[in-house]
Amino acid sequence: QVQLVESGGGLVQAGGSLRLSCAASGRTFSSYAMGWFRQAVGKEREFVASISWNFGSTLYADSVKGRFTISRDNAKNTVFLQMNSLKPEDTAVYYCAASFGSGSAYRDEYDYWGQGTQVTVSS
């Protein structure tokens, strides 16, 4: 099994940047696709980005494409989300997740979830 812990959230002005990290437990981290999701107050949890376990193929939500970059360091059992040009609508709790699949945008594919880290973007 996998346990995930997010960090790196905080308060930033619009146009600024944050780098989120997700540390995974266990010895089989490289076998999982990893994804980032976010949930704003009053909204459903939505897909942000994912990276596959095999060749590092990535997917991005249209709303973040060109601004966010997902990456992973399997040696450190860590996945990252670099967020640039942040907008107020990016404000949400950000969750990392691990999947036995290839890393789709579909929430139900993911088997393990972290507790989330708050990102707040001011105008």
N, C-alpha and C positions, 0 to 999 in steps of 0.2 A: 504494500500500500504506500501511498504518497501523502505527505503532509506539506502544505504550502503556506508560506508566510510572506506577505507583501510589506514593502517599506518604500519610503521616498516621497510620499504624498506631502502636501502642504498648501500654503496660500501663495499665489503668484498673480501678478498683473497680466492683463491681456497682452499677448505678444511675447510673453516670457516662455521659459522652458522648465521642465521637470524631467527627471529620470527615475522611473519606478523600477524596483527590483522585486523579484519573487524567488525566495530560497526554498528549495525542495529537499525533503528528507529522503532517505533510502539510497539504494545502490543501482537503481534501474532508471534514473532520470532520463537518460538518453533514449529510452524506449518509448517515451511519451511525446505526443504532440502537445504543445503548450499554447494557451490562448489568454488573451486579456479581454475582459468584459467590464462594463461599467453600468451603474444604476444611479440615476438621479432621483431626487425626491419626487414621489408621485408617478414614477415611470417604471416600466419593465426593465429588467436587466438586458442590456444589448451588447452585441458583439463589437469589439474594437479591432483586434488583430490576432493572428495566430501564426505559428511556425511549426513545420512538420518535424518529426523525429528523425527522418532519414536524410534528406538532402537540403534541408533548410528552406523549403518552399514556404512562401509567406502569403497571407491574405490580409486585406485591410478593408474596413468599412469605408464606404465612399466619403463619409463625413470627416475622416482623419487621413485619408490618402494624401501623401505628399508632405504631411506635417509630423506624423508619428512613424517610428521605426521600431519593430520588434526584433530582438536578437536573443541568442542563448549562448551560454558558456557551460557546456556539459561537464567540463572538468571541475567546475565550481557548483554544479547543480543549481544554476541560476538562470532565470529568464529576465530580460529587461524590456522596458518600454520607454524609449526616448520620445518625449513629447515637446515639440517646438511650435511656435506661433500659436500658443494656446488662446482659446476663445472662452468667453463666459459660458457658452453652451457645453463646454467640456467639463464643467463642474459636475462631479459625481463621486461616488465611492467606486474605486477601481479594484477589480478582483482578478487574480490569476487562476487558471484552471489547467488541469492535465487530462489528456484524452488518450484512450487506447486506439483511437482512430487516427486519421491523417491530419486533423486540425481544420475543421470546417467552421463556418459561422453559426452553426446550429447549437444552441445552448445545451440541448439534451445529449449531445455527443460526449460531453465532458464528464468525467467520473469523479474528480477530486477538485475541491475548491478551497482557496484561502479565505481569510476573514475580511479582507479588504483594507484599502488605505484611502483616506479622503483626499481628493484634489479639489481645490476651490480656486477659481479664476475670477478675479475682480475686473470690473470695467475700467 
